[in-house]
Amino acid sequence: MTGLRLGPVLRYVNEDTATVWIETDAPCTAEVECEGSTAGGSAATWQISGHHYALVTVVGLEPGTETPYRVHLDGEQVWPLPASPFPASTIRTPPEDADGLRVAFGSCRWATRPAHSRHDPLGPDALDALAQQAAEGAERPDLLLLLGDQVYADETSDRVRSRLAEDRDLSAPPWAQVADYGEYTALYDESWGDPEVRWLLSTVPSLMVFDDHDVIDDWNTSAAWQEEIRATPWWHERIVGGLTSYWVYQHLGNLSPAALAEDPVYAAVRGSDDGTAALREFAERADADPAAVRWSYRRDFGRVRLLMVDSRAGRVLAEQQRAMLDDEEWEWLAEQVRDGGPGAYDHLLIGSSLPWLLPPAIHAVEEWNSALCAGARGERWAARGERLRRAADLEHWAAFPASFRALAALIEETAASPDAPATISVLSGDVHHAYTAEPRFPRPLNSRVTQLTCSPMHNGVPGFMRLGFRIGWSAPGRWLGRALSRHAKVQRPSLDWDRTGGPWFGNQLMTLDFRGRKADLALEQARPLPDTESPADPHHAPAARLERVHGMALA
């Protein structure tokens, strides 16, 4: 009997259609059967590096319904799992006239603490806590946005290291980091095999984007970094493995059935006995020529528009032309913001794994460092700047000043239009703490503009970094930033901004509730339930809850 290796993961959902991703242990036909309904779908699996997958399109769903479903492989039921303690997995479709949407988001999740980590996770996993509450009947989100670092290819747990050591010597590069596609699958097994998270992903639609640790820390920090790492003998297999596994496990599910039907790579993979060669060629092209591939995407949910922006793989790295996105990608982003004209949507969400608005002092340090690396104070300072850039992860939007200003201009243009959306929010993670910030543009706006940063879901941050994030918002921090700007002759930012909440440290999720043109934000942190014993099954998470620590009305 063919077995279900991983999944099901519910991905795309609209009023009458959904996609369900699965991984099996052998070739087969996968079928999603909806209980009490004629809705359903089936698909033959396809193969990548000896692993078998299917993305099943479920059709015939009714708007505004919640439908339990089962998964069959070659006619044998494999989901729900026998004796599962969780409720049935369901597909919940929005009504045709839906004016509400509940979106939970966050980033940076260790499935298990990495071996030899310098800092411990702070309490229980926020995603586990969300799953436990949803399983008990609490209101669950309509959509889960995972904003980067879904897996950590460069920080592996003892369990993953033991698996890697079965096949190779971990004393040789890339050491205990993952080396290729096959080893990447071990990361997803660990992360998505968590029972609570597995059930949650089976019943809440998800959208995802990568960040650096999905490949490696400092990924595409600079041209010098890229040149050095490409000269290593192990990097080619690492980047090909990272991009191919991202395409399989994360990117495909971001796309609508219509987009999948027009995707030539998906057609090539499904149309061959073994799609490995076709997918590797795609990944090699994506790394060599980022402009040839678009990882960014758009989804509209009624009157809410989401633009998920690739702020990692598509960078322009030449020091004198540094940009977060190349020209074609910028044109795409602007077109998606403007599409439909004024009044086309009530809320605009721009998903970026990296924050647009940082604490002002950190923003200034990144701009100063970028100017030094570009030669503003000579070659010696440029070399120092490059070392500091990598050591301190100075690579956010502030480190790409032209891109920072371009995004500010696009947001201002949109927010100042007569029929502007009620809210424009930049959703980000990466920095292992949470905060809210609002820009002050030089002219009146018709939209509430916010930077909403939420990280981590399950990770930690050293104490000295906590202090740095707090100082970054302070008056002395701003003074230091101005001094650094003068040293590197950096142009002042085109706008100012203020912190409106935080910083908060811990494992956490933010949730946005949209109702018509109204929007509310909540921040919840994971807390262990008191007086509970550790679960008998070590694969199950300890009992936890999400505790609300902040809320605010955005519109």
Residue pairs with C-beta under 8 A, 6 or more apart in sequence:
1 73
1 74
1 76
2 24
2 25
2 26
2 27
2 28
2 73
2 74
2 76
2 78
3 24
3 25
3 26
3 73
3 78
4 22
4 23
4 24
4 25
4 71
4 73
4 78
4 79
5 23
5 24
5 25
5 51
5 52
5 189
6 22
6 23
6 188
6 189
6 192
6 193
6 198
7 20
7 21
7 22
7 23
7 71
7 79
7 192
7 198
7 201
7 202
8 20
8 21
8 22
8 32
8 71
8 79
8 89
8 202
9 20
9 21
9 22
9 192
9 201
9 202
9 206
9 253
10 18
10 19
10 20
10 89
10 91
10 201
10 202
10 203
10 204
10 205
10 206
11 18
11 19
11 20
11 21
11 55
11 205
11 206
11 207
11 252
11 253
11 254
12 18
12 19
12 205
12 253
12 254
12 255
12 256
12 257
13 19
13 91
13 92
13 93
13 94
13 205
14 93
14 94
14 256
15 61
15 63
15 64
15 93
15 94
15 95
15 96
16 59
16 60
16 61
16 62
16 63
16 93
17 57
17 58
17 59
17 61
17 257
18 57
18 58
18 61
18 91
18 93
18 205
19 55
19 56
19 57
19 58
19 253
19 257
19 260
20 32
20 41
20 55
20 56
20 58
20 69
20 71
21 53
21 54
21 55
21 56
21 249
21 252
21 253
22 30
22 53
22 54
22 56
22 71
23 51
23 52
23 53
24 30
24 45
24 52
24 53
24 54
24 73
25 52
26 52
27 44
27 45
27 47
27 52
28 44
28 45
28 52
28 73
28 74
29 42
29 43
29 44
29 45
29 73
29 74
30 42
30 43
30 44
30 45
30 54
30 56
30 71
30 72
30 73
31 40
31 41
31 42
31 56
31 71
31 72
31 73
31 75
32 40
32 41
32 42
32 56
32 58
32 69
32 70
32 71
32 72
33 40
33 69
33 70
33 71
33 72
34 40
34 58
34 60
34 61
34 67
34 68
34 69
34 91
35 67
35 68
35 69
35 70
35 88
36 67
36 68
37 60
37 61
37 62
37 67
38 60
39 58
39 59
39 60
39 61
39 62
39 67
40 58
40 59
40 60
40 69
41 56
41 57
41 58
41 59
42 56
43 54
43 55
43 56
43 57
44 54
44 270
45 52
45 53
45 54
46 52
46 53
46 54
46 269
46 270
46 272
46 275
47 53
47 273
47 274
47 275
47 276
48 181
48 244
48 248
48 269
48 274
48 275
48 276
48 279
49 181
49 182
49 244
49 276
50 182
51 182
51 185
53 248
55 252
55 253
55 260
57 257
57 260
58 69
58 91
61 67
61 91
61 93
62 93
63 93
63 94
63 95
63 96
64 93
64 94
64 95
64 96
64 98
65 92
65 93
66 90
66 91
66 92
66 93
67 90
67 91
67 92
67 93
68 88
68 89
68 90
69 88
69 89
69 90
69 91
70 77
70 79
70 80
71 77
71 78
71 79
72 78
79 89
79 202
80 86
80 88
80 89
84 199
85 135
86 135
86 195
86 199
87 135
87 203
89 199
89 202
89 203
90 203
91 203
92 142
92 203
94 101
94 142
94 301
94 302
98 301
98 302
99 302
99 303
99 514
99 515
99 516
100 302
100 513
100 514
100 515
100 516
101 142
101 143
101 301
101 302
101 304
101 512
101 513
101 514
102 139
102 141
102 142
102 143
102 511
102 512
102 513
102 514
103 141
103 142
103 143
103 144
103 145
103 304
103 349
103 511
103 512
103 514
104 130
104 141
104 143
104 144
104 145
104 509
104 510
104 511
105 144
105 145
105 146
105 147
105 351
105 427
105 429
105 452
105 454
105 509
105 510
105 511
105 512
106 126
106 127
106 145
106 146
106 147
106 429
106 454
106 455
106 456
106 457
106 508
106 509
106 510
107 146
107 147
107 148
107 149
107 211
107 353
107 428
107 429
107 430
107 454
107 455
107 456
107 457
108 148
108 149
108 211
108 213
108 429
108 430
108 432
108 455
108 456
108 457
108 458
108 459
109 125
109 127
109 146
109 149
109 150
109 191
109 456
109 457
109 458
109 459
110 121
110 152
110 155
110 157
110 456
110 458
110 459
111 151
111 157
111 187
111 190
111 191
111 194
111 197
111 458
112 157
112 158
112 159
112 160
112 190
113 120
113 121
113 157
114 152
114 155
114 156
114 157
115 156
115 157
115 158
115 161
115 176
117 155
117 460
118 462
119 460
119 461
119 462
120 460
121 458
121 459
121 460
121 507
122 460
122 505
122 506
122 507
123 506
123 507
123 525
123 526
123 527
123 528
123 544
124 458
124 507
124 526
124 527
124 528
124 541
124 542
124 544
125 194
125 197
125 457
125 458
125 507
125 526
125 541
125 544
126 457
126 458
126 507
126 508
126 509
126 524
126 525
126 526
126 546
127 196
127 197
127 200
127 457
127 458
127 509
128 194
128 196
128 197
128 458
128 526
128 541
128 544
129 507
129 526
129 527
129 541
129 544
129 545
129 546
130 140
130 141
130 200
130 509
130 546
131 196
131 197
131 199
131 200
131 541
132 196
132 541
132 543
132 544
132 545
133 140
133 545
133 546
134 140
134 200
134 203
134 204
135 196
135 199
140 203
140 204
141 204
141 511
142 204
142 205
142 301
143 204
143 205
143 206
143 207
143 301
144 200
144 201
144 204
144 205
144 206
144 207
145 206
145 207
145 208
145 306
145 308
145 351
145 427
146 206
146 207
146 208
146 209
147 209
147 211
147 351
147 352
147 353
147 427
147 428
147 429
147 430
147 454
147 455
148 209
148 210
148 211
148 212
148 213
148 214
148 312
148 353
148 429
148 430
149 210
149 211
149 212
149 213
149 214
149 353
149 429
149 430
149 456
149 459
150 191
150 208
150 210
150 214
150 250
151 184
151 187
151 188
151 191
151 213
151 214
152 187
152 213
152 214
153 177
153 178
153 184
153 187
153 213
153 214
153 215
153 216
153 238
153 242
154 177
154 178
154 213
154 216
154 217
155 177
155 213
156 164
156 176
156 177
156 178
156 187
157 190
159 190
160 178
160 186
160 187
160 190
161 170
161 176
163 183
163 186
164 170
164 176
164 178
164 179
164 183
164 186
168 179
170 176
173 232
173 233
173 234
174 234
174 238
177 216
177 238
178 184
178 186
178 187
178 238
178 241
179 234
179 237
179 238
179 241
180 237
180 238
180 240
180 241
181 240
181 241
181 244
181 245
182 241
183 241
184 241
184 242
184 245
185 245
188 245
188 249
191 197
192 198
192 201
192 249
193 539
194 539
194 541
195 537
195 539
195 540
195 541
196 540
196 541
206 253
207 253
207 254
207 299
207 306
207 308
207 351
208 250
208 251
208 253
208 254
209 250
209 254
209 295
209 308
209 309
209 310
209 351
209 353
210 246
210 250
210 295
210 310
210 312
210 313
210 353
211 312
211 353
211 354
211 429
211 430
212 218
212 219
212 220
212 312
214 242
214 246
215 238
215 239
215 242
215 243
215 312
216 229
216 238
216 242
217 393
218 225
218 390
218 393
218 395
219 312
219 313
220 226
220 312
220 313
220 315
220 317
221 389
221 390
221 393
221 395
222 317
222 319
222 373
222 386
222 389
222 390
222 395
223 317
223 318
223 319
224 386
225 390
226 317
229 235
230 236
239 283
239 287
240 280
240 283
240 284
240 287
243 282
243 283
243 286
243 287
243 313
244 279
244 280
244 282
244 283
247 265
247 279
247 282
247 283
248 279
251 295
252 260
252 266
254 297
254 299
254 308
255 263
255 297
256 299
259 297
260 266
265 278
265 279
265 282
268 275
268 278
269 275
269 278
269 279
272 278
282 293
285 292
285 293
286 292
286 293
286 313
290 313
290 314
290 315
290 326
291 314
291 326
291 328
291 329
293 313
293 314
294 310
294 314
294 329
294 332
295 310
295 313
295 314
296 307
296 308
296 309
296 310
296 314
296 329
296 332
296 333
297 307
297 308
298 305
298 306
298 307
298 308
298 336
299 305
299 306
299 308
300 306
300 345
303 345
303 346
303 347
303 514
303 516
303 517
304 345
304 346
304 347
304 349
304 514
305 336
305 344
305 345
305 347
305 348
305 349
305 421
306 349
306 351
307 333
307 336
307 337
307 348
307 349
307 350
307 351
308 351
309 325
309 333
309 350
309 351
309 352
310 325
310 329
311 324
311 325
311 352
311 353
311 354
311 397
312 353
312 354
314 325
314 326
314 329
315 322
315 323
315 324
315 325
315 400
316 322
316 323
316 325
316 326
319 373
319 374
319 375
320 374
322 370
322 374
322 399
322 400
322 402
322 403
323 330
323 400
323 402
323 403
324 397
324 400
324 403
324 404
324 407
325 333
325 403
330 406
333 410
334 410
337 348
337 410
337 414
338 414
342 417
342 418
342 419
342 420
343 419
345 421
346 421
346 422
346 423
346 514
346 516
346 517
347 421
347 422
347 423
347 424
347 425
347 514
347 517
347 519
347 555
348 414
348 421
348 423
348 424
348 425
348 447
349 425
349 427
349 512
350 356
350 407
350 411
350 424
350 425
350 426
350 427
351 427
351 428
352 397
352 426
352 427
352 428
353 428
353 429
353 430
354 395
354 396
354 397
354 428
354 430
355 396
355 397
355 426
355 428
355 430
355 431
355 451
355 453
356 397
356 404
356 407
356 426
356 428
356 451
357 363
357 426
357 437
357 439
357 451
357 497
358 366
358 396
358 397
358 398
358 431
358 472
359 435
359 469
359 471
359 472
359 473
359 477
359 499
360 472
360 473
360 477
360 478
360 481
360 496
360 497
361 471
361 472
361 473
361 474
361 477
361 478
361 480
361 481
362 398
362 468
362 469
362 472
363 396
363 398
363 481
363 493
364 398
364 478
364 480
364 481
364 482
364 484
364 485
364 490
365 392
365 394
365 481
365 484
366 394
366 395
366 396
366 398
366 399
367 398
367 399
367 401
367 484
367 485
367 488
367 490
367 493
368 484
368 485
368 487
368 488
368 490
369 385
369 388
369 389
369 392
369 394
369 399
370 385
370 389
370 394
370 398
370 399
370 400
370 401
371 377
371 488
371 489
371 490
372 381
372 382
372 384
372 385
372 488
373 382
373 385
373 386
373 389
374 382
375 382
376 488
376 489
376 490
377 487
377 488
388 394
389 395
389 399
396 430
397 403
397 404
397 407
398 404
401 490
401 491
404 493
405 493
405 494
408 439
408 441
408 494
408 495
409 494
411 424
411 426
411 439
411 449
412 441
412 443
412 445
412 495
414 420
414 421
414 424
414 447
415 421
415 424
415 441
415 445
415 446
415 447
415 449
416 441
416 443
416 444
416 445
416 446
417 446
418 446
420 445
420 446
420 447
421 447
422 447
422 448
422 517
422 518
422 519
422 554
422 555
423 447
423 448
423 449
423 450
423 519
423 554
423 555
424 447
424 448
424 449
424 450
425 449
425 450
425 451
425 452
425 512
425 519
425 554
426 450
426 451
426 452
427 452
427 454
427 510
428 451
428 452
428 453
428 454
428 455
429 453
429 454
429 455
429 456
430 453
430 455
431 453
431 455
431 469
432 455
432 456
432 459
432 460
432 461
432 465
432 505
433 453
433 455
433 461
433 466
433 469
433 502
433 503
433 504
433 505
434 453
434 454
434 455
434 502
434 503
434 504
434 505
434 508
434 510
434 523
435 451
435 453
435 499
435 501
435 502
435 503
435 504
436 450
436 451
436 452
436 453
436 499
436 500
436 501
436 502
436 521
436 552
437 450
437 451
437 453
437 497
437 498
437 499
437 500
438 448
438 449
438 450
438 451
438 497
438 498
438 500
439 449
439 451
439 495
439 496
439 497
440 495
440 496
440 497
440 498
441 449
441 495
442 495
448 519
448 554
448 555
450 500
450 521
450 554
451 497
452 510
452 512
452 521
453 502
454 508
454 509
454 510
454 523
455 508
456 507
456 508
457 507
457 508
457 509
458 507
458 526
459 507
461 505
466 503
466 505
469 503
470 503
471 477
473 499
473 503
484 490
485 492
500 552
501 523
501 550
501 552
502 550
504 523
504 525
504 549
504 550
506 525
506 526
507 525
507 526
508 523
508 524
508 525
508 526
508 549
509 523
509 524
509 546
510 521
510 522
510 523
510 524
511 521
511 522
511 524
512 519
512 520
512 521
512 554
513 519
513 520
513 521
513 522
517 555
518 553
518 555
519 553
519 554
519 555
520 551
520 552
520 553
520 554
521 550
521 551
521 552
521 553
521 554
522 548
522 550
522 551
523 548
523 549
523 550
523 551
524 546
524 547
524 548
524 549
525 546
525 547
525 549
526 544
526 545
526 546
526 547
527 544
527 545
527 546
527 547
528 542
528 543
528 544
529 542
529 543
529 544
529 545
532 542
532 543
534 542
535 541
535 542
535 543
